[in-house]
Amino acid sequence: GGMGNSSSGSQIDTASISGQNEASSSSTKNSSSTLASSPTEKRYELLRRMDDVLRVTFINEYLNFVRSIFTRLDRACVYFSEKELDDIVGGGKDEPPAGKVVERSSISQNTRTWGLLEVGLACLRKHMTRAPTNNNMMTDVTPPTKTLPVLTSLVLTTAYAILSEYDNNGSSLGSNSTIGDTRPLVRNCVRTCVDLGALTPLLQELIVGATIRFQKEGQWWGNALSESKRTAPDFLQHVENRLKQSSALTSCYIPSNSLATAALRQISQSRSLTSAAPADASSPTADITWSPINNNTRRIFPAIIESQLLAPHLVSSRILHPQHLYPMLDDGDGSSTSAGWKVNTGSKTFLNAMRLYGLCWRMTQASAPSSSTNSSSTPRQRNTAPSSTTAQETALQALRVAFGEYGRLRGSEITRQGVSDNNSNVKDIKEMERKVIPDLLSFKAHLESLHNIAFRSDESLGTMVRSILEDVMNESTSQDNSDGGRRTAELLAKHVDGRFRDAKAGSSAVPVTKGALAGDANEAFQSEVLALFRHNQSKDVFEAFFKRDLAKRLLTGRSVSYDMERSFLSKLKAECGTAYTSKMEGMFKDMEM
């Protein structure tokens, strides 16, 4: 009561904080000559005024004074009342609190009591939320804006100050020496909200404001991507930066304790969240809700960024569209968008593909109940996919599908090389056919690098790699020209014959040399060929062509090495059985006779 009416209300620039968007307050900027035009200066001005309000009304001093007294009194006395806390609190001198102070020793164990500090703060909180009776503060705004209760103004200003840090693109707010570091002012406001029991409305304002902000930001990026003003790697980098900013904001300002968890649980029970600021054009088009899965304050901003900024773009019509996805899967670092997957073979880092997978994995982990407190953006190797079937998990599933389409398209482009048409001569066709198997071997290595480096050996994507190779080797990617893999089996047999018949013919592979290096190169060649052979279903076609070519090599003496031939036969025998290689082994016995 000693505070009087000076804390009843304050005039603040409600238009600038209602939508948490600088663009939505252009009319206020024109009418308010005292507020600076830059976002950082405007933020500082609002915080300075709110700090003045807190000091003029002695709120901080009063809280410290009350706490120092009532903390000791609470040990000996309690407040006796059968009513709920909100019903106990009166509205002023004419309506005193309903109850009385009694000694703890005189109260039975089952009697309904409240702590003195708890009741005192409730009285102050109700006093600060009363409708204002005068407008004697912050009247330098011309024309005067709508007057709000002090506690409401405090909550709105604090939420606006926290969210406006996103306008600095991660730069330090203290870098401008003329304005100074505003973070102590913000932390002071947050601490006052917590002391006054206003943490729940503060978190609600942050959720509503961040949702509006990132809805608009997502729409802007959607237009920029569709008009080719920005690229997919730019967007992924932007999202990653936003998530890093969010981690810094929550750790700096938002408490992480049982009170915050209880506040979020209370917010999640609301069907629709609204802001205390006046509604304007920046209001959301749909109801805003909060999922009980995100019951930790460290998940407030990341969850909103994932749902409002990232998730709408992880679909086949946006980031996963071939126009955006395939260049990232082709050359990894985005340095080339036209040369295809053959660029920088063997030295790719797949930075953008790795970032894309990490963000999809993050959303999937966030949707799992056991990972609601895990905000790490670095995926670990795992053998099983999460069992959650929420909407967020479809991000990783959509990536798998898009990756499968990418692999089958690139593979069909390779296998169609050398397919005869009216404009190609026989020499050109044969030359193109010689490139099919070497290109398939390189493409297989490219897919495995994607899986191991970019996708962190994700087993589900490893299964997709095997599915891609099986479809490509059996030419199942084309419904019109599918022959069950007979052509690729024939070309694979010819590729082996070219290597075994003459070392110079194997120019696409490691040349045959003497010593240990030659053995290693031959073993690597045979292993690569067998890796493709396993995916081919027309093994009888491969057997027929390989047996014919083997007979020619043995009869003409053109085989590079009998030991290499026998080594390959032993691998075929282990792969397909004794019956598959019995006639081929008989040829060697005939040559020895």
C-alpha positions as CSV (number, residue, x, y, z in Angstrom):
1,G,0.0,0.0,0.0
2,G,2.9,2.3,0.6
3,M,3.7,2.3,-3.1
4,G,0.6,4.3,-3.8
5,N,-0.8,4.6,-7.4
6,S,2.5,5.4,-9.0
7,S,2.9,1.8,-10.1
8,S,-0.6,1.4,-11.5
9,G,0.4,1.9,-15.2
10,S,2.9,3.1,-17.7
11,Q,2.8,4.3,-21.3
12,I,4.9,2.2,-23.6
13,D,5.2,1.8,-27.3
14,T,2.7,-1.0,-27.6
15,A,2.7,-1.0,-31.4
16,S,6.4,-1.8,-31.5
17,I,6.1,-4.9,-29.2
18,S,2.8,-6.3,-30.1
19,G,4.1,-8.2,-33.2
20,Q,7.8,-8.4,-32.3
21,N,8.5,-7.1,-35.8
22,E,10.2,-3.8,-36.6
23,A,8.4,-3.6,-40.0
24,S,5.0,-3.7,-38.4
25,S,5.6,-0.5,-36.4
26,S,6.4,2.0,-39.1
27,S,3.4,4.2,-38.1
28,T,4.7,4.3,-34.6
29,K,8.1,5.3,-35.8
30,N,6.7,8.3,-37.7
31,S,4.6,9.5,-34.7
32,S,7.2,9.0,-32.0
33,S,10.0,11.5,-32.4
34,T,11.8,10.5,-29.3
35,L,12.4,6.9,-30.2
36,A,15.5,6.2,-32.3
37,S,15.0,4.6,-35.7
38,S,17.5,1.7,-35.5
39,P,16.2,-1.5,-33.8
40,T,19.1,-1.6,-31.3
41,E,18.5,2.0,-30.2
42,K,14.8,1.5,-30.0
43,R,15.4,-1.6,-27.9
44,Y,17.7,0.3,-25.6
45,E,15.2,3.1,-25.2
46,L,12.4,0.8,-24.2
47,L,14.6,-1.0,-21.7
48,R,15.8,2.3,-20.2
49,R,12.2,3.5,-19.7
50,M,11.2,0.2,-18.2
51,D,14.2,0.4,-15.9
52,D,13.1,3.9,-14.9
53,V,9.6,2.6,-14.1
54,L,11.1,-0.1,-11.9
55,R,13.3,2.4,-10.1
56,V,10.6,5.1,-9.7
57,T,8.1,2.7,-8.2
58,F,10.8,1.2,-6.0
59,I,9.8,-2.3,-7.2
60,N,13.2,-3.9,-6.9
61,E,13.9,-2.2,-3.5
62,Y,10.5,-3.1,-2.3
63,L,11.0,-6.8,-3.2
64,N,14.4,-7.0,-1.6
65,F,13.0,-5.3,1.5
66,V,10.0,-7.6,1.7
67,R,12.1,-10.7,1.1
68,S,14.6,-9.8,3.8
69,I,11.8,-9.4,6.4
70,F,9.4,-12.1,5.4
71,T,12.0,-14.8,4.9
72,R,12.6,-14.7,8.7
73,L,9.0,-14.1,9.6
74,D,8.0,-17.2,7.6
75,R,9.9,-19.4,10.0
76,A,7.7,-18.4,12.9
77,C,4.4,-17.3,11.3
78,V,2.1,-18.2,8.5
79,Y,-1.0,-16.7,6.9
80,F,-4.2,-18.5,7.8
81,S,-7.0,-18.5,5.3
82,E,-9.3,-21.2,3.8
83,K,-9.4,-19.4,0.5
84,E,-7.2,-19.9,-2.6
85,L,-4.3,-17.5,-3.0
86,D,-5.9,-15.4,-5.7
87,D,-9.1,-15.1,-3.6
88,I,-7.1,-14.0,-0.5
89,V,-5.6,-11.0,-2.1
90,G,-7.6,-7.8,-1.7
91,G,-7.8,-4.9,-4.1
92,G,-6.5,-2.1,-1.9
93,K,-7.2,-0.2,1.4
94,D,-11.0,-0.7,1.1
95,E,-10.6,-4.5,0.4
96,P,-7.9,-6.0,2.7
97,P,-6.7,-9.5,2.3
98,A,-9.0,-12.2,3.6
99,G,-7.2,-13.9,6.5
100,K,-4.8,-13.3,9.4
101,V,-1.3,-13.9,10.5
102,V,-0.9,-16.6,13.2
103,E,2.0,-18.4,14.8
104,R,3.1,-21.7,13.3
105,S,2.9,-23.4,16.7
106,S,-0.8,-22.6,17.0
107,I,-1.8,-24.2,13.7
108,S,-2.7,-27.8,13.3
109,Q,-1.1,-29.9,10.6
110,N,-4.2,-30.1,8.3
111,T,-5.0,-26.4,8.5
112,R,-4.9,-24.4,5.2
113,T,-2.0,-21.9,5.4
114,W,0.1,-19.8,3.2
115,G,3.6,-18.3,3.5
116,L,3.8,-14.6,4.4
117,L,6.1,-13.8,1.5
118,E,3.8,-15.7,-0.9
119,V,0.8,-13.7,0.1
120,G,2.7,-10.4,0.1
121,L,4.0,-11.0,-3.5
122,A,0.4,-11.9,-4.6
123,C,-0.8,-8.6,-3.2
124,L,1.9,-6.7,-5.0
125,R,1.2,-8.6,-8.2
126,K,-2.5,-7.8,-8.1
127,H,-1.8,-4.2,-7.3
128,M,0.5,-4.0,-10.4
129,T,-2.1,-5.5,-12.7
130,R,-4.9,-3.1,-11.8
131,A,-6.1,-0.8,-14.5
132,P,-4.1,2.4,-14.4
133,T,-5.6,5.5,-12.7
134,N,-3.2,8.1,-14.0
135,N,-0.7,8.6,-16.8
136,N,2.3,10.3,-15.1
137,M,5.1,8.2,-16.6
138,M,6.8,8.1,-19.9
139,T,4.6,10.9,-21.3
140,D,7.3,12.0,-23.7
141,V,5.8,9.8,-26.4
142,T,3.9,12.0,-28.8
143,P,1.1,11.3,-29.3
144,P,0.5,9.2,-26.1
145,T,0.1,5.5,-26.8
146,K,-2.2,3.1,-25.0
147,T,-1.5,2.9,-21.2
148,L,-1.0,-0.6,-19.8
149,P,-0.5,-1.9,-16.2
150,V,3.1,-1.9,-15.0
151,L,3.3,-5.7,-14.8
152,T,1.9,-6.1,-18.3
153,S,4.3,-3.5,-19.6
154,L,7.2,-5.2,-17.9
155,V,6.3,-8.6,-19.4
156,L,5.8,-7.1,-22.9
157,T,9.0,-5.1,-22.8
158,T,11.0,-8.0,-21.5
159,A,9.7,-10.4,-24.2
160,Y,10.3,-7.8,-26.9
161,A,13.9,-7.1,-25.7
162,I,14.8,-10.8,-25.7
163,L,13.3,-11.4,-29.2
164,S,14.8,-8.3,-30.7
165,E,18.2,-9.9,-30.3
166,Y,17.4,-11.9,-33.4
167,D,17.6,-8.6,-35.3
168,N,21.3,-8.4,-34.6
169,N,22.1,-11.6,-36.5
170,G,24.1,-13.0,-33.7
171,S,26.2,-9.8,-33.2
172,S,27.0,-8.7,-29.6
173,L,24.6,-6.1,-28.3
174,G,27.4,-4.5,-26.4
175,S,29.4,-3.8,-29.6
176,N,27.9,-0.4,-29.9
177,S,29.7,1.8,-27.3
178,T,27.2,4.7,-27.6
179,I,24.3,2.4,-26.5
180,G,26.0,0.0,-24.2
181,D,25.3,-3.5,-23.3
182,T,21.5,-3.9,-22.6
183,R,21.7,-7.5,-21.4
184,P,21.9,-6.5,-17.7
185,L,18.7,-4.5,-18.1
186,V,17.0,-7.5,-19.7
187,R,18.2,-9.8,-17.0
188,N,16.9,-7.4,-14.4
189,C,13.5,-7.4,-16.0
190,V,13.4,-11.2,-16.2
191,R,14.4,-11.4,-12.6
192,T,11.7,-9.0,-11.6
193,C,9.1,-11.0,-13.6
194,V,10.2,-14.2,-11.8
195,D,10.0,-12.5,-8.4
196,L,6.5,-11.2,-9.1
197,G,5.3,-14.6,-10.2
198,A,4.9,-13.4,-13.8
199,L,7.1,-16.1,-15.4
200,T,4.1,-17.9,-17.0
201,P,2.9,-14.8,-18.9
202,L,6.5,-13.9,-19.9
203,L,7.1,-17.4,-21.4
204,Q,3.7,-17.1,-23.1
205,E,4.6,-13.8,-24.6
206,L,8.0,-15.2,-25.8
207,I,6.2,-18.2,-27.4
208,V,3.6,-16.1,-29.2
209,G,6.2,-13.5,-30.3
210,A,8.7,-16.0,-31.5
211,T,6.0,-17.9,-33.4
212,I,4.9,-14.8,-35.2
213,R,8.5,-13.8,-36.0
214,F,9.6,-17.1,-37.4
215,Q,6.3,-17.6,-39.3
216,K,7.1,-14.4,-41.2
217,E,10.8,-15.3,-41.6
218,G,9.8,-18.7,-43.0
219,Q,7.5,-17.0,-45.5
220,W,10.3,-14.7,-46.6
221,W,12.7,-17.5,-47.1
222,G,10.0,-19.5,-49.1
223,N,9.6,-16.6,-51.5
224,A,13.4,-16.1,-51.7
225,L,14.0,-19.7,-52.6
226,S,11.2,-19.9,-55.2
227,E,12.5,-16.7,-56.8
228,S,16.1,-18.0,-56.7
229,K,17.2,-14.9,-54.7
230,R,18.7,-17.3,-52.1
231,T,20.0,-20.8,-52.2
232,A,19.3,-23.9,-50.2
233,P,22.7,-23.9,-48.5
234,D,22.0,-20.2,-47.5
235,F,18.8,-21.3,-45.8
236,L,20.4,-24.2,-44.0
237,Q,23.2,-22.0,-42.7
238,H,20.6,-19.4,-41.6
239,V,18.6,-22.0,-39.6
240,E,21.8,-23.3,-38.0
241,N,22.7,-19.8,-37.0
242,R,19.3,-19.2,-35.6
243,L,19.5,-22.4,-33.5
244,K,22.9,-21.3,-32.1
245,Q,21.4,-17.9,-31.3
246,S,18.5,-19.6,-29.5
247,S,20.9,-21.6,-27.3
248,A,22.7,-18.4,-26.3
249,L,19.4,-16.6,-25.6
250,T,17.9,-19.2,-23.4
251,S,21.0,-19.8,-21.4
252,C,21.4,-16.0,-20.9
253,Y,17.9,-15.0,-19.9
254,I,15.4,-17.9,-19.4
255,P,15.6,-19.8,-16.1
256,S,15.8,-23.6,-16.2
257,N,14.2,-24.8,-13.0
258,S,11.1,-26.4,-11.6
259,L,9.2,-23.1,-11.7
260,A,9.9,-22.8,-15.4
261,T,8.9,-26.4,-16.1
262,A,5.6,-25.9,-14.2
263,A,4.9,-22.7,-16.2
264,L,5.4,-24.5,-19.5
265,R,3.2,-27.3,-18.4
266,Q,0.5,-24.7,-17.5
267,I,1.0,-23.1,-20.9
268,S,0.7,-26.4,-22.8
269,Q,-2.8,-26.9,-21.3
270,S,-4.1,-23.8,-23.0
271,R,-6.0,-24.4,-26.3
272,S,-4.8,-21.2,-27.8
273,L,-2.1,-18.7,-26.7
274,T,-2.5,-15.0,-27.2
275,S,-0.4,-11.9,-26.5
276,A,-1.3,-9.2,-24.0
277,A,-0.3,-6.6,-26.5
278,P,-3.0,-5.0,-28.8
279,A,-3.8,-7.1,-31.8
280,D,-2.6,-5.8,-35.2
281,A,-1.7,-7.0,-38.7
282,S,1.1,-9.0,-37.3
283,S,-1.2,-11.4,-35.4
284,P,-0.9,-15.1,-36.5
285,T,-3.3,-16.5,-38.9
286,A,-3.7,-19.8,-36.9
287,D,-4.1,-20.6,-33.2
288,I,-0.8,-20.9,-31.3
289,T,-0.3,-23.8,-29.0
290,W,2.5,-25.3,-27.0
291,S,3.3,-29.0,-27.0
292,P,3.8,-30.7,-23.7
293,I,6.8,-32.6,-25.2
294,N,8.8,-29.4,-25.0
295,N,8.7,-29.1,-21.2
296,N,12.1,-27.5,-20.8
297,T,12.9,-23.9,-21.3
298,R,15.9,-24.8,-23.3
299,R,13.5,-26.0,-26.0
300,I,11.4,-22.8,-26.3
301,F,13.1,-21.1,-29.2
302,P,14.6,-24.2,-30.9
303,A,11.1,-25.9,-31.0
304,I,9.6,-22.8,-32.6
305,I,12.4,-22.5,-35.1
306,E,12.0,-26.1,-36.1
307,S,8.2,-26.0,-36.5
308,Q,7.8,-22.5,-38.0
309,L,11.0,-21.9,-39.9
310,L,12.5,-25.3,-40.8
311,A,9.7,-27.8,-41.1
312,P,7.7,-26.0,-43.8
313,H,10.8,-26.1,-46.0
314,L,11.8,-29.7,-45.5
315,V,9.4,-30.9,-48.2
316,S,9.7,-32.1,-51.8
317,S,8.5,-28.7,-53.1
318,R,11.2,-26.7,-51.2
319,I,14.6,-27.8,-49.9
320,L,14.1,-31.4,-51.0
321,H,13.2,-30.4,-54.5
322,P,15.7,-31.6,-57.1
323,Q,16.6,-28.0,-58.0
324,H,17.9,-27.5,-54.4
325,L,18.8,-31.0,-53.2
326,Y,20.7,-32.5,-56.1
327,P,23.5,-29.9,-56.2
328,M,24.1,-30.4,-52.5
329,L,24.2,-34.2,-53.0
330,D,26.4,-33.9,-56.1
331,D,29.3,-31.8,-55.1
332,G,28.8,-31.5,-51.4
333,D,30.1,-28.0,-50.7
334,G,27.9,-26.1,-53.3
335,S,30.9,-24.9,-55.3
336,S,29.5,-26.3,-58.5
337,T,25.8,-26.8,-59.5
338,S,26.2,-28.0,-63.1
339,A,29.2,-30.4,-63.3
340,G,27.4,-33.2,-61.4
341,W,28.6,-35.8,-58.9
342,K,31.9,-36.5,-60.7
343,V,33.4,-33.1,-59.6
344,N,36.1,-33.4,-56.9
345,T,35.7,-37.2,-56.6
346,G,37.4,-38.5,-53.5
347,S,37.8,-35.1,-51.8
348,K,34.3,-34.0,-51.0
349,T,33.3,-32.8,-47.6
350,F,29.5,-32.8,-48.1
351,L,29.1,-29.8,-45.8
352,N,25.6,-28.9,-47.0
353,A,24.3,-32.4,-47.1
354,M,25.7,-33.0,-43.6
355,R,24.0,-29.9,-42.4
356,L,20.7,-31.0,-44.0
357,Y,20.9,-34.4,-42.4
358,G,21.8,-32.9,-39.1
359,L,18.7,-30.7,-39.1
360,C,16.4,-33.5,-40.1
361,W,17.9,-35.7,-37.4
362,R,17.5,-32.9,-34.9
363,M,13.8,-32.6,-35.6
364,T,13.3,-36.4,-35.3
365,Q,15.1,-36.5,-32.0
366,A,13.1,-33.5,-30.7
367,S,9.9,-35.3,-31.5
368,A,10.9,-38.4,-29.4
369,P,9.6,-38.2,-25.8
370,S,13.0,-39.3,-24.3
371,S,14.9,-36.5,-26.1
372,S,12.8,-33.4,-25.2
373,T,15.7,-32.0,-23.2
374,N,18.4,-32.8,-25.8
375,S,19.0,-29.7,-27.9
376,S,22.2,-31.0,-29.5
377,S,22.4,-30.5,-33.2
378,T,25.2,-33.1,-33.8
379,P,23.8,-36.5,-34.7
380,R,25.4,-39.7,-33.5
381,Q,25.7,-42.9,-35.3
382,R,22.8,-45.2,-34.6
383,N,21.5,-48.5,-35.8
384,T,17.8,-48.0,-35.5
385,A,15.5,-45.1,-36.5
386,P,13.4,-43.5,-33.8
387,S,10.0,-45.1,-33.3
388,S,8.1,-41.8,-33.1
389,T,5.6,-41.3,-35.9
390,T,5.0,-37.6,-35.4
391,A,4.9,-35.0,-38.2
392,Q,8.4,-33.9,-37.4
393,E,9.8,-37.4,-38.0
394,T,8.7,-37.2,-41.6
395,A,11.5,-34.8,-42.2
396,L,14.1,-37.7,-42.1
397,Q,11.7,-39.9,-44.0
398,A,11.3,-37.3,-46.7
399,L,15.1,-37.0,-47.0
400,R,15.3,-40.8,-47.4
401,V,12.7,-40.7,-50.2
402,A,14.4,-37.7,-52.0
403,F,17.8,-39.4,-51.7
404,G,16.4,-42.5,-53.3
405,E,15.0,-40.6,-56.2
406,Y,18.3,-38.8,-56.6
407,G,20.3,-42.0,-56.7
408,R,18.0,-43.7,-59.2
409,L,18.0,-40.8,-61.5
410,R,21.8,-40.4,-61.5
411,G,22.2,-44.2,-61.9
412,S,19.8,-44.4,-64.8
413,E,21.8,-41.6,-66.5
414,I,24.9,-43.8,-66.3
415,T,23.3,-47.0,-67.5
416,R,21.6,-45.3,-70.4
417,Q,25.1,-44.5,-71.8
418,G,25.6,-46.4,-75.1
419,V,22.0,-47.2,-75.6
420,S,21.7,-47.1,-79.4
421,D,19.7,-44.5,-81.2
422,N,19.4,-43.2,-84.8
423,N,22.0,-40.5,-84.3
424,S,24.9,-42.6,-82.9
425,N,27.3,-44.8,-84.8
426,V,28.7,-48.1,-83.6
427,K,32.1,-46.7,-82.6
428,D,30.5,-44.1,-80.3
429,I,28.2,-46.6,-78.8
430,K,31.0,-49.0,-77.9
431,E,33.0,-46.1,-76.4
432,M,30.1,-45.0,-74.2
433,E,29.5,-48.6,-73.1
434,R,33.0,-48.8,-71.9
435,K,32.3,-46.0,-69.5
436,V,29.2,-47.5,-67.9
437,I,30.9,-49.9,-65.3
438,P,33.7,-47.4,-64.3
439,D,31.1,-44.7,-63.8
440,L,28.9,-47.1,-61.8
441,L,31.9,-48.0,-59.6
442,S,32.6,-44.3,-59.1
443,F,28.9,-43.6,-58.4
444,K,28.8,-46.4,-55.9
445,A,31.8,-44.9,-54.1
446,H,30.0,-41.5,-54.2
447,L,26.8,-42.9,-52.6
448,E,28.9,-44.7,-49.9
449,S,30.7,-41.4,-49.1
450,L,27.4,-39.6,-48.8
451,H,26.2,-42.3,-46.4
452,N,29.3,-42.4,-44.3
453,I,30.2,-38.7,-44.2
454,A,27.0,-36.7,-44.7
455,F,24.5,-39.1,-43.3
456,R,26.7,-40.3,-40.4
457,S,26.3,-44.0,-41.3
458,D,22.5,-43.9,-40.7
459,E,21.4,-47.4,-41.2
460,S,18.1,-46.5,-42.9
461,L,19.9,-44.4,-45.5
462,G,22.4,-47.3,-45.9
463,T,19.5,-49.5,-46.8
464,M,18.5,-46.9,-49.3
465,V,22.0,-47.0,-50.9
466,R,21.7,-50.7,-51.4
467,S,18.2,-50.3,-52.8
468,I,19.5,-47.7,-55.3
469,L,22.3,-49.9,-56.5
470,E,20.0,-52.9,-56.9
471,D,17.5,-50.9,-59.0
472,V,20.3,-49.3,-61.1
473,M,22.2,-52.6,-61.7
474,N,18.9,-54.3,-62.8
475,E,17.8,-51.2,-64.7
476,S,14.6,-51.1,-62.7
477,T,14.6,-47.3,-62.8
478,S,13.2,-47.3,-66.3
479,Q,9.9,-49.1,-66.9
480,D,10.2,-48.8,-70.7
481,N,13.7,-50.2,-71.2
482,S,14.0,-52.5,-68.2
483,D,15.7,-55.9,-69.1
484,G,16.3,-57.3,-65.6
485,G,20.0,-56.2,-65.6
486,R,21.0,-58.3,-68.5
487,R,22.8,-55.5,-70.2
488,T,24.7,-54.4,-67.1
489,A,25.7,-58.0,-66.5
490,E,27.2,-58.2,-70.0
491,L,29.0,-54.9,-69.6
492,L,30.3,-56.0,-66.2
493,A,31.8,-59.2,-67.7
494,K,33.4,-57.2,-70.5
495,H,34.9,-54.8,-67.9
496,V,36.5,-57.7,-66.1
497,D,37.7,-59.2,-69.4
498,G,39.3,-55.9,-70.3
499,R,41.3,-55.8,-67.0
500,F,42.3,-59.5,-67.1
501,R,43.2,-59.6,-70.8
502,D,45.5,-56.7,-70.9
503,A,46.7,-54.4,-68.1
504,K,46.6,-51.4,-70.4
505,A,43.0,-52.0,-71.1
506,G,42.2,-51.3,-67.5
507,S,43.0,-47.6,-67.7
508,S,40.1,-46.7,-65.4
509,A,41.5,-48.8,-62.6
510,V,44.8,-48.9,-60.9
511,P,47.5,-50.3,-63.3
512,V,48.9,-53.7,-62.7
513,T,52.4,-53.5,-61.3
514,K,54.8,-56.0,-59.6
515,G,55.0,-56.6,-55.9
516,A,52.6,-56.0,-53.1
517,L,51.1,-52.9,-54.8
518,A,49.9,-55.0,-57.7
519,G,48.3,-57.5,-55.3
520,D,46.5,-54.8,-53.4
521,A,45.3,-53.1,-56.6
522,N,44.0,-56.4,-58.0
523,E,42.2,-57.3,-54.7
524,A,40.6,-53.8,-54.7
525,F,39.5,-54.2,-58.3
526,Q,37.9,-57.6,-57.7
527,S,36.2,-56.5,-54.5
528,E,34.6,-53.5,-56.4
529,V,33.4,-55.7,-59.2
530,L,31.9,-58.2,-56.9
531,A,30.2,-55.4,-54.9
532,L,28.3,-54.5,-58.2
533,F,27.9,-58.2,-59.1
534,R,26.0,-58.9,-55.9
535,H,23.3,-56.4,-56.8
536,N,22.7,-57.8,-60.3
537,Q,20.0,-60.4,-60.7
538,S,21.1,-61.6,-64.2
539,K,24.1,-63.7,-62.9
540,D,23.5,-66.3,-65.6
541,V,24.2,-63.6,-68.2
542,F,27.4,-62.6,-66.5
543,E,28.4,-66.3,-66.2
544,A,27.9,-66.8,-70.0
545,F,29.9,-63.8,-71.1
546,F,32.6,-64.3,-68.5
547,K,33.1,-68.0,-69.4
548,R,33.3,-67.2,-73.1
549,D,35.9,-64.4,-72.5
550,L,37.9,-66.6,-70.1
551,A,38.2,-69.3,-72.7
552,K,39.5,-66.8,-75.2
553,R,42.1,-65.5,-72.7
554,L,43.3,-68.9,-71.9
555,L,43.5,-70.2,-75.5
556,T,45.2,-67.1,-76.8
557,G,47.5,-66.6,-73.8
558,R,46.3,-63.1,-73.3
559,S,45.6,-63.5,-69.6
560,V,47.6,-61.1,-67.4
561,S,47.9,-63.5,-64.5
562,Y,46.6,-67.0,-63.9
563,D,46.8,-66.3,-60.2
564,M,44.5,-63.3,-60.6
565,E,42.1,-65.4,-62.6
566,R,42.0,-68.1,-60.0
567,S,41.6,-65.6,-57.2
568,F,38.6,-64.1,-58.9
569,L,37.1,-67.5,-59.5
570,S,37.4,-68.4,-55.8
571,K,35.5,-65.2,-55.0
572,L,32.8,-66.1,-57.5
573,K,32.6,-69.6,-56.0
574,A,32.2,-68.2,-52.5
575,E,29.5,-65.8,-53.7
576,C,27.4,-68.2,-56.0
577,G,28.5,-71.7,-55.1
578,T,30.5,-74.5,-56.7
579,A,28.1,-75.2,-59.5
580,Y,28.4,-71.7,-60.8
581,T,32.2,-71.9,-61.3
582,S,32.7,-75.7,-62.0
583,K,33.0,-75.3,-65.8
584,M,35.4,-72.4,-65.5
585,E,37.7,-74.3,-63.1
586,G,37.6,-77.2,-65.6
587,M,39.1,-74.9,-68.2
588,F,42.2,-74.4,-66.0
589,K,42.6,-78.1,-65.5
590,D,42.3,-78.6,-69.3
591,M,45.1,-76.0,-69.8
592,E,47.4,-77.9,-67.4
593,M,47.1,-81.2,-69.2
